[in-house]
Amino acid sequence: MDATVVNPPLNAMQIHFLQSLRFVKTDEMFQELRQIISDYYFKKTEEETDKWWEENDMTNKKLDEMFLYSHHRISDK
C-alpha cells in the first residue's frame, strides 16, 4: 500500500504568510504570533458555534438530550 500524501500547491495567501515569517526572529516573537493565531481561530470557532446555536434554536436542555442520546447509542455498541 502506498502511503504517499499528496498536498495541493500553496495558494498566494499561504505563500505570503510563510514569507512574512522571515520577520520572526526570536522565540518570544514566535510565541506571540502563535498566540495571535490561536486567538483568531478560537474567536472564529466561537462565532460559528454561536451561529449554529442560534440557527438550531438550542437550549441547554436540548444539548443535554443530544448528549444523553449519543451516549446511549455509544453504550449500546
Rosetta silent file (secondary structure, phi, psi, omega in degrees, C-alpha in Angstrom):
SEQUENCE: MDATVVNPPLNAMQIHFLQSLRFVKTDEMFQELRQIISDYYFKKTEEETDKWWEENDMTNKKLDEMFLYSHHRISDK
SCORE:     score description
SCORE:     0.000 S_00000001
   1 L     0.000  132.799 -179.481    0.000    0.000    0.000 S_00000001
   2 L   -86.683  120.435 -177.734    1.333    3.422   -0.979 S_00000001
   3 L   -99.021   21.346 -179.726    1.223    5.838    1.960 S_00000001
   4 L   -67.385  131.955  176.934    2.160    8.872   -0.126 S_00000001
   5 L  -102.690  126.022  179.695    0.289   12.007    0.878 S_00000001
   6 L  -101.806  119.406  178.558   -0.410   14.414   -1.957 S_00000001
   7 L  -105.188  136.751  177.056   -0.713   18.029   -0.889 S_00000001
   8 L   -68.320  157.790  178.718   -2.087   20.657   -3.225 S_00000001
   9 L   -63.945  156.466  178.968    0.236   23.553   -4.016 S_00000001
  10 L   -70.693  144.663  175.385    0.152   26.548   -1.723 S_00000001
  11 L   -88.059  174.541 -174.970   -2.082   29.436   -2.706 S_00000001
  12 H   -59.744  -38.666 -179.671   -0.946   33.067   -2.814 S_00000001
  13 H   -66.466  -41.007  179.484   -2.180   33.845    0.720 S_00000001
  14 H   -64.896  -40.760  178.334   -0.339   30.868    2.193 S_00000001
  15 H   -63.905  -44.479  178.656    2.869   31.847    0.398 S_00000001
  16 H   -59.412  -43.888  179.380    2.537   35.443    1.620 S_00000001
  17 H   -61.572  -46.908  179.734    2.035   34.211    5.186 S_00000001
  18 H   -62.457  -39.600  178.565    5.079   31.947    5.010 S_00000001
  19 H   -64.726  -33.800 -179.812    7.193   34.745    3.553 S_00000001
  20 H   -69.072  -19.610  179.935    6.154   37.033    6.420 S_00000001
  21 H   -67.270  -15.414  177.802    7.581   34.518    8.888 S_00000001
  22 H   -63.098  -18.434  179.098   11.091   35.648    7.947 S_00000001
  23 H   -84.363   -8.383  177.961   10.466   38.606   10.266 S_00000001
  24 L   -82.556  106.538 -172.173   10.007   36.303   13.263 S_00000001
  25 L  -104.845  -20.511 -175.791   13.469   36.471   14.813 S_00000001
  26 L  -129.651  162.721  176.243   13.016   35.272   18.382 S_00000001
  27 H   -62.929  -34.879  178.377   11.172   32.585   20.265 S_00000001
  28 H   -62.426  -43.679  177.808    9.232   35.346   22.013 S_00000001
  29 H   -63.768  -41.006  179.059    8.025   36.707   18.656 S_00000001
  30 H   -62.658  -45.519 -179.910    7.098   33.190   17.568 S_00000001
  31 H   -63.679  -38.161  178.287    5.114   32.559   20.749 S_00000001
  32 H   -65.031  -45.228  177.796    3.320   35.898   20.368 S_00000001
  33 H   -63.210  -42.096  178.164    2.391   35.122   16.758 S_00000001
  34 H   -59.687  -40.890  178.876    1.307   31.650   17.752 S_00000001
  35 H   -67.452  -39.763  178.470   -0.983   33.118   20.432 S_00000001
  36 H   -61.922  -44.034  179.498   -2.467   35.618   17.968 S_00000001
  37 H   -66.414  -42.014  177.957   -3.253   32.829   15.515 S_00000001
  38 H   -61.357  -44.474  178.348   -4.689   30.667   18.276 S_00000001
  39 H   -61.885  -40.149  178.870   -6.884   33.543   19.478 S_00000001
  40 H   -60.311  -50.383 -178.586   -8.068   34.134   15.911 S_00000001
  41 H   -67.854  -33.719  175.409   -9.158   30.523   15.426 S_00000001
  42 H   -61.749  -45.936  179.827  -10.748   30.417   18.873 S_00000001
  43 H   -61.338  -45.068 -179.826  -12.796   33.515   18.009 S_00000001
  44 H   -63.380  -40.717  178.391  -13.875   32.045   14.648 S_00000001
  45 H   -64.278  -42.418  178.335  -14.868   28.765   16.302 S_00000001
  46 H   -62.578  -42.068  178.607  -16.836   30.633   18.944 S_00000001
  47 H   -62.861  -44.380  179.737  -18.642   32.669   16.257 S_00000001
  48 H   -65.665  -38.100  177.868  -19.559   29.517   14.310 S_00000001
  49 H   -64.774  -45.501  177.945  -20.755   27.807   17.490 S_00000001
  50 H   -61.247  -41.518  178.677  -22.925   30.787   18.399 S_00000001
  51 H   -62.096  -46.838  178.902  -24.328   30.842   14.853 S_00000001
  52 H   -61.286  -42.618 -179.256  -25.133   27.117   14.992 S_00000001
  53 H   -58.713  -46.256 -179.185  -26.684   27.535   18.444 S_00000001
  54 H   -69.597  -44.517 -178.303  -28.988   30.293   17.184 S_00000001
  55 H   -62.946  -29.498 -178.252  -29.868   28.592   13.878 S_00000001
  56 L  -101.820   11.383  177.733  -30.856   25.416   15.707 S_00000001
  57 L    47.083   48.673 -175.070  -32.732   27.203   18.485 S_00000001
  58 L   -75.319  149.655  171.260  -30.561   25.398   21.003 S_00000001
  59 L  -134.107  166.222  177.184  -31.077   25.352   24.730 S_00000001
  60 H   -62.101  -35.288  178.592  -29.076   23.673   27.459 S_00000001
  61 H   -62.613  -46.054  178.432  -31.882   21.140   27.802 S_00000001
  62 H   -61.325  -40.996  179.751  -31.678   20.220   24.099 S_00000001
  63 H   -64.053  -42.291  176.752  -27.916   19.911   24.351 S_00000001
  64 H   -60.999  -41.933  179.110  -28.232   17.605   27.364 S_00000001
  65 H   -63.639  -41.314  177.884  -30.759   15.479   25.467 S_00000001
  66 H   -61.757  -43.117 -179.768  -28.414   15.246   22.483 S_00000001
  67 H   -63.426  -46.550 -179.748  -25.575   14.182   24.754 S_00000001
  68 H   -61.911  -41.943  178.684  -27.698   11.548   26.505 S_00000001
  69 H   -61.936  -46.952 -178.804  -28.932   10.179   23.164 S_00000001
  70 H   -68.210  -35.121  178.892  -25.404    9.935   21.745 S_00000001
  71 H   -64.558  -42.650  179.092  -24.099    8.430   24.995 S_00000001
  72 H   -65.777  -38.268  179.749  -26.782    5.691   24.913 S_00000001
  73 H   -64.428  -40.645 -179.566  -26.018    4.953   21.249 S_00000001
  74 H   -70.232  -39.701 -178.503  -22.325    4.523   22.034 S_00000001
  75 H   -66.730  -29.418 -178.564  -23.028    2.428   25.152 S_00000001
  76 L   -73.704  -16.069 -176.264  -25.285    0.065   23.196 S_00000001
  77 L   -84.309    0.000    0.000  -22.498   -0.943   20.808 S_00000001
